[in-house]
Amino acid sequence: MNDKALSHRLSYLLRHAPHEAGVLLEPGGWVPLAPLLAHLGVTREQVERVVADSDKRRFALAGARIRANQGHSVPVDLELVPAPPPAELYHGTTGGALAAIREQGLRAMTRHHVHLSPDRETARRVGARRGPPVVLTVAAGAMHAAGYVFSLSENGVWLTGAVPPGFIRFPGLT
């Protein structure tokens, strides 16, 4: 299995289907590495390389355990600690999603949190995965002041439950 395929498979198993590998997510989203290696038919060295080379730092490896840093659709307590966000954060999406976002805001959908980027370029890359990207600006500081809770994941992604439309600045609007 090449590194890209291994990264995709790890993401799927650790975020959406740990049961397929015969593992249960422990607190923090951790799973024992050994049964995952056996299920995938790969070596620890291959997994270490994928973890180290992940530009988005999707995974964390600690001793004999591994986890996905965020993006889960299965129940898990990631043991996130609330933190005050910067004044602005960014969300990458596509033009096709804008009408729903204008009406409903940003929602976690099948995941536990809305993912927000600390910079426009990261948000642009996230949005570009599904087509021409649109970068939205989120008034995170104002949201926090209004009582919304934010957490910062281990890989620098800001997480919150939802972003109401009133806290989103759309491109071309002031």
N, C-alpha and C positions, 0 to 999 in steps of 0.2 A: 504494500500500500504506500503510495507516495505521500509526502507531507501534507499537501493540500487536501487530499482525500481523508487523511487521518484527522486533520483539524476539523473538517466538516463532520466526520463521524463522531469525534469527541464532543463537539458542540451539541449534536443531536442527542447523544446518549446522556450527557451530563445536564442538559437543560430541559429535555422533553421526554426522554424514555429510559431512565436508568434501569427500569425493570427488564428491559431487553438484554442488558448485560448482567442481570442477576444481582444488582446492587441496589441499596437503599441510600437516599441522601441523608446524611447525618446533619446535625446543626452546623450552620455555616455553608451548607451545600457540599460538604466533603464526602468523598467515597474512597474506599480502599483501592489502591492502584492495582494490586496483583490480579483480582478478578477481571478488571477492565482490560489489562494486558492480555490475559488468557482469552477473553471473549474476542478481542480484536486481532489476536495473533501477531502482536507487535512487541518490540522490546522497550524497556524503560528508556534506553538511549534515544529511540525514535520519538517517544512522547516528550522527553526533555528537550529535544531539538524543536519540536512543534511549539511547546510552551515558550521557549526562549525566543523563537523567531516570529511569534505572533505580533504583528504590528499593532494590533488593538489590545494586546495583553488579555486575551479572552479567558485564559486559564491561570490558576495558581497551583503550584506543586509544593507540597511541604512534607518532607520525609516520605512516608509510604502512602500519602493521600493526595488526591487531586480534586479540583473543583472548577466549575465555570464561574466566573466572577459575577455575572448577571445574565438576564435574558431568559430566565426559567419560565416555563408554562406549567410545571408541576408544583405542587405545594412544597415549600421549603422556607425555612427561616435562615436568611443569609446573615443574620446577626449584624445588620447594618446599624451604624450609629448616626443619629441625626446630626447635621452640620449646616451652618449658615452658608448659603450659596453666594456666589458673586452677584453683582447687580444684574448682569445679563448672562443668559445661557442660550444655546442654539439647538435647533432641531432640524435635521435634514429629512426631506420628504419629496414627493413628486407633485406635479401640477394636478394630477387626477385626484389627489387626496384633499386639495384645498377647500372645496365646497363643504365637505363634512367637517373639516377642522374649523372653518369659520363658524359653523353652526354649533358644534359640540365641543370644540377645543381638542386638545391632545389627550387621548385615552390610552390606557395600558393594553387594551384589547385582550389578547390571550396571555399576555405576560403579567408579571406582578407590578411593574412600574413603567412609567414613561421614561425613556432614555434621552438625556440632554447632554450636549457636548460643550466643553469649555471654550471652543473656538469655532469660527465659521468654517474653516477648511475641513476640520474633522466632520462637521455636520454636512458639508457639501459631499464628502466621500460617502457618508452613510446614505444620503439621499440618492446618490448616483448609482447605487446597487440595483435600483429598480427603474431607472430611466433618467431623463434630464432632471437634475436636482433643483429643488427650491429650498432655500435656507430661511427658516423662521427665527425671529428673535423673541426670546421669552424673558419677561420682566421678573426674573427669579427673586431678586431682592425685594420687590414689592409683594410678590406672592408670599415670601417668607414672613414679611412684616404683617401680612394679613392672616398668618397662622398656618400656612401650608408647610409641610415637613419635607425636607430634602435630606438625602444621604449621598455620600460620595463613595463609589465602589473602589475596590483596590486598583482598578485600571484607569481611574480618572473619569469615569462616566458618572454624571449626576443623575440621581433617580428621584422621582416623586410619583405620587399616585395618579395625578391628572393635572392638566393645565387648562383652566377655563379660557374661553376665547378672549376675554377682556385683558388677559395678560400676554397675549401674542401680538407681535407686530409682523404684519405680512409685507413681503417685498413690494415696493412701489407706494406704500402708505406711510405716513408719518405718525 
